[in-house]
Amino acid sequence: MNIKNLIMWAIIVFLSVGLFNLFQDPNKVKSSKNNIPFSKFLDEVDTGRVVEVNIQGNNISGILSDGTKFGTFSPSYPNLVEKLSEKGVSIVATPIEDKMPSLLGILLSWFPMLLLIGVWIFFMRQMQGGKGGAMGFGRSKAKLLNEAQGKVTFNDVAGVEEAKEEVEEIVEFLKDPKKFSRLGGKIPKGALLIGPPGTGKTLLAKAIAGEANVPFFSISGSDFVEMFVGVGASRVRDMFEQGKKHSPCIIFIDEIDAVGRSRGAGLGGGNDEREQTLNQLLVEMDGFDTNEGIILIAATNRPDVLDPALLRPGRFDRQVVVGNPDIIGREAILKVHVKKISTGPDVKLRTIARGTPGFSGADLANLVNESALLAARKNKRVVTMSDIEEAKDKVMMGAERRSMVMSEDEKKLTAYHEGGHAIVALNEKASDPIHKATIIPRGRALGMVMRLPERDQLSVTREKMYSDIAVAMGGRIAEEIIFGHDKVTSGASSDIDMATKMAKNMVTKYGMSKELGPLAYGENEEEVFLGRSVTRQQNMSEETAKKVDIEVKKIVEKGYDRARTVLTEKIDDLHKLAKALLVYETLSGDEIRDLILKNVKPTRSFEDNTEDKDKESSALDSLGLKPKPAI
């Protein structure tokens, strides 16, 4: 089809070029090389050098005595013929029409009209053709996935068992529709997959199509919207027409919030392209029945902005929540991704799953991939547990920046800052266990103390929040105790920001203030756009806002005082941990607990470097700690 169109266009171009050349003056073409002025022509006649002339209107061509051909243009010159006759010049007079054949003249006169008719027919055929033809921007951009592009089944989807159970009915309906119609039941026409980014919503939709062995149309919500008004609505109509032709099938709309955003309160006029597209989608979803075999599946991570008309029963009958996996789900996801790489015998997926709370499926896939890249960089044949742990630290805390130049004073200050966090965390019962502490710059931080919960936490207690605020203040307090009030640095800015936000949420959202009680005082923080911004309201008075500020300050200062008390009492532990961090740079949670609670030094393998040995021995002399040689 493309070759045929190319040939047609080539013919049109060649005919146009030929038409342009034919429309040129033939006499002008013939005599353009030997044109002479009319005055010179008269001189040649007077001298008797002109032998023959051909007069065609005002155009004169002829032959000189030496056989040279010439051409000229004659004005209204009187007695020209008599003058030529006196000189004995042979005269031939012809009308202009005789130079052009009659048939060719007819063709040339009608050719522009025929050309326009031909081009019009060509474009009309293209418009009636497929979506890739001319003027085909109103066609649907939905991609039809087939088995050749990689079949996905439920075995490839892990960690979302409840969601898989919800959509299994859709698979069974597509396989055997009579099973449900026999009892009068109707399968949901639409299923909306809701969940955070990276939880596997798109993968789950592909698995439904793979299990049912039906065509799978995939399109993004942004593909409907174009700069031309009405194109989105046209694409919605065309998408459902394609679905009816390939029924039974699945139509999957990813990121439906791009087109299904809640409509305004009439302030925009209702003529914008996105709103028209949404209206057409609502109409089309009401216009087909489940008996037609079309199942509509949509995915979004922002269900709060969707239009209520889109979520009502009859359109999206079923809403499936695809949340972040728990420890069992994370282990199942890791099993799926680990199959794609070569792992060593020491890899324990349960340990990795326990150390990655809050990770989504995409985060775990990225973790496995990073570990494989690290192992390949080290020229290893298999991925070991150490590679996965290193990849986990890189994903959670950022890449190490060992090349950063830091003075000894900055290293010492960072060590005491991170030591303050760690000591307070060890002495707070509600605090999460310490996973790792480091003074190696990672990401945008000069050092870091990372805590990981022992299990997945679905809610947070008041005691846990107070402990987290105290731990956040620990670094600032350690700087102040060790180096003095004037030596406090800006390194605690992120800690202060975190503590302030948590304290404000405790007061305004969680109702954890005795003074203000269990009321919500937060402002309307929803996304502002036309229709909502006009009716925005303030939920607290100025007097209440002052009370909120006072209560937030009380909570933060309580954590501040708690951290000061702990570090004042445990000052020896702070010195011990800071000096150990200066030597080893990175300590695990077990090494920190053994050092502080059991006075057991970390065991590491050091290179035979004299300077390093001197530095290690001098730094730990006061503690009586020396690193053990590698066994």
Secondary structure, DSSP 8 states (H G I E B T S, - for coil): -HHHHHHHHHHHHHHHHHHHHHTS-HHHHHHSSSB--HHHHHHHHHHT-EEEEEEETTEEEEEETTS-EEEEE--S-TTHHHHHHHTT-EEEE--GGGGS-HHHHHHHHHHHHHHHHHHHHHHHHHHHS-TTSTT-TTS---EEE-GGG----GGG--S-HHHHHHHHHHHHHHH-THHHHTTT----SEEEEE--TTSSHHHHHHHHHHHHT--EEEEEGGGS--SSTTHHHHHHHHHHHHHHHT-SEEEEEESGGGT-B---SSTTTT-SHHHHHHHHHHHHHHH--GGGTEEEEEEES-GGGB-HHHHSTTTS-EEEE-----HHHHHHHHHHHHTTS-B-TT--HHHHHHT-TT--HHHHHHHHHHHHHHHHHTT-SSB-HHHHHHHHHHHHH--B-TT----HHHHHHHHHHHHHHHHHHHH-TTS--EEEEE-S-BTTBS-EEEE--SS--SS--HHHHHHHHHHHHHHHHHHHHHH-GGG--GGGHHHHHHHHHHHHHHHHTS---TTT-S-------S---TTTSTT----S-HHHHHHHHHHHHHHHHHHHHHHHHHHHHTHHHHHHHHHHHHHHSEEEHHHHHHHHHS-----------HHHHHHHHHHSTTTT-------
